Amino acid sequence: MGLLDGKRLLITGVITDASLAFHAAKIAQEQGAEVVLTGYGRMRLVERIAQRLPKPAPVVELDVSDQDQLDSLVERITPHLGDEPRLDGVLHSIGFAPAGALGEGAFLSAEWEDVATTIQVSAFSLKSLAMACKPLMGPGASVVGMDFDNRQAWPAYDWMGVAKSALESVTRYLARDLGRDGIRVNLVAAGPVKTMAAKSIPGFGAFEDVWDQRAPLGWDMGDPVPVAKTVCAVLSDWLPVTTGSMVMADGGVHAVGV
Ligand SMILES: NC(=O)c1ccc[n+]([C@@H]2O[C@H](COP(=O)([O-])OP(=O)(O)OC[C@H]3O[C@@H](n4cnc5c(N)ncnc54)[C@H](O)[C@@H]3O)[C@@H](O)[C@H]2O)c1
C-alpha cells in the first residue's frame, strides 16, 4: 500500500530531471498516485522528461501568468483524470526572476517591471493555480508550494527572496479562504538543491558549504529526494489538519543560529 494510492495529482514545474517537481512526481507515482504534469515554454523537452518517470505522464501546457491558459486548464486536464475527474493534490513548483532582480547588487538597482514579473510568477501564481484547479478539488485536497524560507535576508536571493516572503503570505491567505472547502494549502521550505532555477542565481554557491555545516542533520545539495518525499507527505492524507504552514525540509538549518 502506497502513501498516495489512488490520488490524482497535478504537478507543475518539471523542466529537467533535476527539477524538484520531477522527483516529487516520481516518488508520488511510486507511492500509487496518478500524475498529470504541466509544462511551460519548452514543451518538447518537458514531454521528453515526462517519459523518464516510472509511468510516462501526460503533459499539458501552462504559463501561470497567462489567464487564458489558466481559464482553460480544467478542460485540458480533465481527459487525463479518469471517469470521475477530480484532483486530490496540486504541486506549485514554479519560480522565476529576470536577471535584473537577482544577484549581488540587484536589490538596490532592480526596476519595477522585473520585480513585478518575479512576484507575479513566483507568488501571485499560487493563488492563480489554486483557483484554476478549484473546480476539481474537494474536501481533503492538498495544494503545496515550494519555498526557500525567507524570514531573513540571504546573499544574492534579492527580489526572489521578497517574492518568497509574498508566497509565504499568499499561502496563509489561501489557506484561510479555501479552508471552508476543506482544501489545505501549505509550503515545503527546502534547503538548497542543484536545479536549473538554483544554478541561475548568481551567488548560489555561497550556500554550498554553509548549509551542510550548519544543518543539524547535514545536507546534500545533490540529493533532491528528501525534499520530494516531504512534498509527497504533505500531498498525502497524513497531515489532515495542517494548513497555512511552512513545512521545513532543510536539514534543520532554520532551527540553529550559527
Ligand atoms: N532548488 C532549490 O535550491 C530550491 C530551494 C527551495 C525552493 N525552491 C523552489 O522550488 C521550485 C522549483 O524549482 P527547482 O529548483 O526545481 O528549479 P527548476 O528550474 O527545475 O523549476 C522551476 C520551474 O518553474 C517553471 N516556470 C517558470 N516560469 C513559469 C511560468 N510563467 N509558468 C509556469 N511555470 C514556470 C519552469 O518551467 C521550471 O519548470 C521553485 O519555486 C523554487 O524557488 C528551490
The ligand as an SDF file (V2000), in Angstrom:
LIG
                    3D

 44 48  0  0  0  0  0  0  0  0999 V2000
   16.4790   24.3090   -5.9220 N   0  0  0  0  0  0  0  0  0  0  0  0
   16.4840   24.8940   -4.7380 C   0  0  0  0  0  0  0  0  0  0  0  0
   17.5300   25.0620   -4.0970 O   0  0  0  0  0  0  0  0  0  0  0  0
   15.1750   25.3500   -4.1580 C   0  0  0  0  0  0  0  0  0  0  0  0
   15.0950   25.5600   -2.7610 C   0  0  0  0  0  0  0  0  0  0  0  0
   13.8950   25.9920   -2.2230 C   0  0  0  0  0  0  0  0  0  0  0  0
   12.8010   26.2170   -3.0460 C   0  0  0  0  0  0  0  0  0  0  0  0
   12.9270   26.0110   -4.4010 N   0  0  0  0  0  0  0  0  0  0  0  0
   11.7370   26.2770   -5.2310 C   0  0  0  0  0  0  0  0  0  0  0  0
   11.3340   25.0920   -5.8690 O   0  0  0  0  0  0  0  0  0  0  0  0
   10.5760   25.4310   -7.0310 C   0  0  0  0  0  0  0  0  0  0  0  0
   11.0700   24.6130   -8.2060 C   0  0  0  0  0  0  0  0  0  0  0  0
   12.3710   24.9990   -8.5590 O   0  0  0  0  0  0  0  0  0  0  0  0
   13.5350   23.9780   -8.9400 P   0  0  0  0  0  0  0  0  0  0  0  0
   14.6670   24.2760   -8.0280 O   0  0  0  0  0  0  0  0  0  0  0  0
   13.0150   22.6040   -9.0460 O   0  0  0  0  0  0  0  0  0  0  0  0
   14.0180   24.5150  -10.3620 O   0  0  0  0  0  0  0  0  0  0  0  0
   13.5180   24.2100  -11.8660 P   0  0  0  0  0  0  0  0  0  0  0  0
   14.2400   25.1940  -12.7290 O   0  0  0  0  0  0  0  0  0  0  0  0
   13.6890   22.7750  -12.1740 O   0  0  0  0  0  0  0  0  0  0  0  0
   11.9480   24.5580  -11.7890 O   0  0  0  0  0  0  0  0  0  0  0  0
   11.4250   25.8630  -11.9340 C   0  0  0  0  0  0  0  0  0  0  0  0
   10.1790   25.7040  -12.7970 C   0  0  0  0  0  0  0  0  0  0  0  0
    9.4400   26.9370  -12.8930 O   0  0  0  0  0  0  0  0  0  0  0  0
    8.8180   26.9060  -14.1630 C   0  0  0  0  0  0  0  0  0  0  0  0
    8.3040   28.2110  -14.5770 N   0  0  0  0  0  0  0  0  0  0  0  0
    8.9910   29.3930  -14.6730 C   0  0  0  0  0  0  0  0  0  0  0  0
    8.1570   30.3540  -15.1380 N   0  0  0  0  0  0  0  0  0  0  0  0
    6.9280   29.7730  -15.2930 C   0  0  0  0  0  0  0  0  0  0  0  0
    5.6460   30.2430  -15.7280 C   0  0  0  0  0  0  0  0  0  0  0  0
    5.4510   31.5270  -16.1090 N   0  0  0  0  0  0  0  0  0  0  0  0
    4.6050   29.3710  -15.7620 N   0  0  0  0  0  0  0  0  0  0  0  0
    4.7620   28.0830  -15.3800 C   0  0  0  0  0  0  0  0  0  0  0  0
    5.9490   27.5730  -14.9770 N   0  0  0  0  0  0  0  0  0  0  0  0
    7.0090   28.4190  -14.9300 C   0  0  0  0  0  0  0  0  0  0  0  0
    9.9440   26.4080  -15.0900 C   0  0  0  0  0  0  0  0  0  0  0  0
    9.4270   25.9570  -16.3230 O   0  0  0  0  0  0  0  0  0  0  0  0
   10.5250   25.2940  -14.2350 C   0  0  0  0  0  0  0  0  0  0  0  0
    9.8800   24.0670  -14.5370 O   0  0  0  0  0  0  0  0  0  0  0  0
   10.7240   26.9510   -7.1930 C   0  0  0  0  0  0  0  0  0  0  0  0
    9.6150   27.5910   -6.6000 O   0  0  0  0  0  0  0  0  0  0  0  0
   11.9650   27.2400   -6.3820 C   0  0  0  0  0  0  0  0  0  0  0  0
   12.0340   28.5810   -5.9450 O   0  0  0  0  0  0  0  0  0  0  0  0
   14.0750   25.5780   -4.9560 C   0  0  0  0  0  0  0  0  0  0  0  0
  1  2  1  0
  2  3  2  0
  2  4  1  0
  4  5  1  0
  4 44  2  0
  5  6  2  0
  6  7  1  0
  7  8  2  0
  8  9  1  0
  8 44  1  0
  9 10  1  0
  9 42  1  0
 10 11  1  0
 11 12  1  0
 11 40  1  0
 12 13  1  0
 13 14  1  0
 14 15  2  0
 14 16  1  0
 14 17  1  0
 17 18  1  0
 18 19  2  0
 18 20  1  0
 18 21  1  0
 21 22  1  0
 22 23  1  0
 23 24  1  0
 23 38  1  0
 24 25  1  0
 25 26  1  0
 25 36  1  0
 26 27  1  0
 26 35  1  0
 27 28  2  0
 28 29  1  0
 29 30  1  0
 29 35  2  0
 30 31  1  0
 30 32  2  0
 32 33  1  0
 33 34  2  0
 34 35  1  0
 36 37  1  0
 36 38  1  0
 38 39  1  0
 40 41  1  0
 40 42  1  0
 42 43  1  0
M  CHG  2   8   1  16  -1
M  END
$$$$
